Amino acid sequence: MFKIIGIIAGSYLLGFWGAVLGYFIGASIDRAQSYGMGGINPLGTSQRQAVFLETVFVLMGKLAKADGHISKNEIAHVEAFIKKNGMSTEHRKQAIEQFQRGSSADFDINVALEQFMAACGHTLHLKQVLLMYLIVMALADGKLDPTEHALLEKIASQLGYSTAQFRQMLEMVLNQAHFSQGQSTQQSPASALADAYKALGVTKDNTDQQIKRAYRKLMSQYHPDKLIGQGLPEDMIAVATEQAKEIQVAYDLIKKQRPKA
């Protein structure tokens, strides 16, 4: 309907090119009304939330068992993840069930990832958050076993990440963790600054503008409203928010140490 209105109004005011402009504006409004902001059908939000929750925990289970056994630290991490997010009783029960299912020897991650990509693959940031959660899980016992690394790389590939992109994200998440709850204060100033650059995926040779752009991109990826709008369950947002805080601390350190123009 708004396409027709746009064409008529645009043609009346600006002629042919006004009609073209009116068509695109009207089409955008029609899409927004049909699918909600961002072109994502709001009727599919609950489905994406369910698929996201299932995928996170079955893959966490698979990762935990990748080296042959599930450690106490890995179990503690999953319990802490659930508690930190303040997950509902229903979601907590589902999470534990999915973790156990994913840790079974015959569980096939390909089916889970195909389902995830069908439901969430078109969203901007859910793939990023999923991979970030899994990397944090793999590091729960303080080390990254070669089998865990191989599995993470396989998952990243099926999510559409190249090997180079996966390695960069792995390094970023590793170094972002150094800025959790003031851990960077335990490092030497030079070491903390080096980690801060890595946490943002930049180097000291990048310009201030390039560093700011990388920082803003990361903060956008972990913005709560955007993630919830794309299908991240509200009771799984706290960990992403914490990640954003770590990025903020790293960026603040870089700004403080950069020479003033």
PyMOL commands that set and color helices and strands:
alter all, ss='L'
color gray80, all
select helices_A, chain A and resi 2-14+16-35+37-39+42-64+72-85+89-102+109-120+126-138+146-158+163-186+189-200+208-221+224-230+234-236+238-257
alter helices_A, ss='H'
color red, helices_A
deselect
rebuild
show_as cartoon
